[in-house]
């Protein structure tokens, strides 16, 4: 009993610990990037101050990009939302990403979860409440993050094309004890690759990488598949395309149905110019939908985060399958 009380007490202290001062954030990010050489210029982790100098904003926005991508994936969507809400912005870079094909082998489930934890911690340092905006596997990580956050500083989640299951279910075989190694042996030294749409996408995505890099992605998806979504009460907006060719759209619908938040919204969006209907905004793949999605996201966050802090705040809940 004494041990249990000590554990509970230490847990409460950890959850209530004050965030690091905003002025320390840039040095922290620089030190982290210094340890990982060969980063593509423009893919670095970065903080963007809404006032141009280190100080906490009422809310902060944290962006988690998708597998094989970087923060340029939906640029300038996160920036437009941050501007609309007066929020400081932190954009992370997942381990192994933005550094070429071979570096993708450095990514692990544990490393990516640590990246997500670090991003939330930085979000706490730069804002009083934290909103996590994510794309694809960034949504997988934000689901894990919401299930483990431990306090109420995580104010909302916005997920674009969240990866709850891949369109190609063969990916799940790669971490099987016997089948996985056999498949990887069969692939040999071949790389998994796809054709970029343009030069910026070839620069900011790892569009070819060794097959073994996908093993950890399969493990992450399976781990998050086991998360009890009914226990996640963080207000959540999920935006997806029913015609997504990268993830399984039905898995998004199923996750949303199980989601425990009283304030949640599911939006089927079909105005993207991305041929795969996966990266739904951003100058590189789908520039025509960035402003519209930024407005939708900003309005959701005004209602669920900013409005909820006012004395006359009400509640909002519900979902929609409406295509926009």
N, C-alpha and C positions, 0 to 999 in steps of 0.2 A: 504493500500500500504506500509506504514512504517513497519507494522508487517511482511509483506511478504518479504521485503528487509532484515529485520533483520534475518528472518529464513533462507533465502538464504545465507546470509553472514555467519551465524553460521554454516550452513551446509558445506560451502566451507572451513572454518577453521578446522572443524572436519575431513574432508577428507584429508586435507593437514598436519594434526598434525604428528609430527615425531614419529617413533616407539620407544618403550622402549629399553634401551640399552641391548645388548645380555647378559651381565653379570647378569642381573636381572631375566632372564628366568628360570633358574633352581630353584631358590627360589620360584618363582611364581608357578611353577608346583608342587613342594614339598608341599607348603601350601595348594593347592587345593586337593592333594591326602590325606593329613592329615585329611581333613574334611570328608572323605568317608572311613570308616574302612572296613576291611575284603577283601581287594583287592587280587586277586590271584597273587602270585609272577610271574612276567613276563608279566602281563597285564597292568601294570602301564603306565600312560602317561610318555613320556620321550623325551628328546632332544638328538640328536647324532651330535656332532660337527665333521665336515669333517677334521679339522685340530687338533682335540683333545682338543680344548680350545675355550671359547666363543669369537666369532668374526663373523661378518656378511659375508656370502658368496654371490657370484654374484646372484645366485638363491637359494631359499630354497624349500624343498619338505615337504608337509604336507600330512599325511595319515589319512583318515577317514574310519574306518572299517564298516562292515555291522551289521545289527540287530542280536543280541544275540552273536556276535563274539567279538574279541579283536584285538589288533595290531598284534598278532601272526598269524592271519588268512591267510595272503599270505607271511609271513616271509620266505626268506629274500628278497623278490621282491623289496620293497621300499629301502632297504639298497643297493642293487645292482644298482638301478637307481641313487640313491644319489651319490654313488661312481663314477659312470660313468660320472656324470655331475659336480662333485666337489661341491655338495650341502649339506648344513646342513639339517638335517631331524628332523621334529617333528611328533610324532605319538600320537594321542589323545586316550582317552577312553571315549566313550559316557556315559552319566549319566545312572546309573543302571547296567552297563555292567561290567563283570569281577569280580563280587562279589556274585555270587550265584543266585538261582532262585527267592527268594523273593525280592531281590534288583531290579529286572527288573521292578517291579511295580513303582519304583521311576522315571522311564523314562517318559518324556512328550515331545510333539512336541516343546514346548517353550524351554525346557531344552536342547534338542538336537540341536536346532538352536543356542542357546547360546554357546554350546560346539563348534559348527562349526565356529561361530564368533571368539571365543577365539583362536581356532586353526589358523585361518587366521591372527589374531593379532600377535600371537607368530611367525607365518611365516614371517610377516613383520619385526619383531624384529631380526630374525636370517638370513634374506636374503633380497637383494635389490628387487628381484622379486619373487613371490610366485607361485608355481605349486601345485595344489591339486590333489593327487592321491587317488582314492576311490574304494571301492568294494560294490556292492549291494546297501543297504540303505545309505551307505556313498555317493553314487552317487546321491541319492535323495536329500541329504543334500547339496552336492556341487552344484546341480542345483539351489536350493534355494539361496545358498551363491552367486553364480554368478549373480543372478537376483537382489541382494541387496548390493553388495560389495561397490559401491559408488566411487571407484577410480580405477586407472589402475595398482595397485600393484599385482592384480591377473592376472598372465601372461598366465596360461594354465590350462586346466582340463584334467585329464586322468581317465576315468571311466571303471572299469571292472565289467561286469554283472550289469549295473545300474538298480536299481529297480524303473521303471516308472509305473509298474503295476504287481501285484502278479499273479502267475500261478493259484492259488486258489482264484477266485473272491469272494468266500464267506467271505473272510476277510473284504471286504468292508461293510458287514452288521453289523459288531461289533460296529460301532459308530452311527448307525441309532437310532433315538430317542426312538422308541418303540421296534423294532426288536432286537437291540443290547442288552438291558437289559434282554429281554426274553431269548436270546441265552445264555448269561452269567449265568442266573439263571438255565437254563437247564444243562449247563456244571457243575454247582455246584462247588465243591472244586477240581474237576479234573484239572490236569495240561496238557498243550500242551507239547508233547514230541516227540523226534525222536531219532534214534539210532546212536550214534557216530561211526565213522569208526575205531577209534583207541583211545588209552589212551590220547595222546596230544589233540585230538579234544574234548574229554570229559572234559579236564582240562581247555581249553581256550575258549570254547563256553558254553553258557547257553543252554544246550540241553533239558532242561525241565523248565517250568515256568508257573505261573498262566495265564489262558486265558485272564483276564482283561488287562494284560500287552500289548496285541496286539491292544487294542483300540486306543492308541496313535499312533501306527504305521499306522493304517488305516487313521487317521486324517492327518498325515504327508504326506502320499502318495496323498491324495485328495487335500491337499493344493498345493503341487508341480504340480499336474496335471493341476491346473488352471494357473500356471505360463506361461506367453507368451514366448515360447522358441525362437521365432523370434527375441526377443530383446536381447538375450544373444549373445554377439560378442566375448567372450573369446575363443581363439583357443582350440579345443576340440578333443580328441581321445576317441572313444567309442569302447571297445572290449567286445564281447559277443559271446555266443554259441547259434546257432539256435535250439539246443536241450536242452536248459536250462529247468530244471524241477521246479525251485524255482520262477523265475520271468517269465513274458510273453515276449518272444523274439520279438514279433511283436510290442510291445509298445516301445522297444528300437529303432526299425526301424522308427516308426512314430515320435518319439522325435527327432531323428537325421535329418529326412527330414524337420522338422520344425525349427531346430536349426539355429540361425541367423549368426553364425560365418562364415567368409569367409575362414578361415583355420580350416577345420574339416575333420575327417577321421573316417569311420565306418569299423571295422574289425571283420569278422565272424571267430572265432577261434575254431577249433574242435580237438585239440591235447591234451586236458586236460584228466587226468586220474580220475577226480572226477566223481563218478557214477551219480551225479545229474547235471553234466556239468555246475556248477555254480561258484564254487571257482576254478578259472582257473590256479592258480599258488600257490606256497608255499610248504614248506617241509612237512606240516602236511597232506595235501589232494592231491596236484598235483605237486610233486617235479620235474617231468620230463620236465615241461613246463616253469619253472621259468626263466632260462637263456634266452630262446627264447623271452619270453614276455618282459623281462628287456631290451633286445637289441632293440626290436621294439619300446618300449616306449621311450628309450633314444634317438633313432634316430629321432622320432617325435619331441621331446623337443629340440634337437639340431637345427632342422630346424625352429621351430616356436618361440622358446624363445631365445636361444643363437645366432642363425644366424640373427634373426630379429634386434638384437642390433648392428650389424655391418653396416658400411656405405654402403656396396655393397649388403645389404640384398634385396632379392626379396620377392615374395609372394608365398604361397602354399595353394591350396584349393582342395577340391574334396573328394570323398568317394570311398570305395570299399566294395563289398560284398564277396570278395575272401576269401576262407577258407585257413588257413595255418596250 
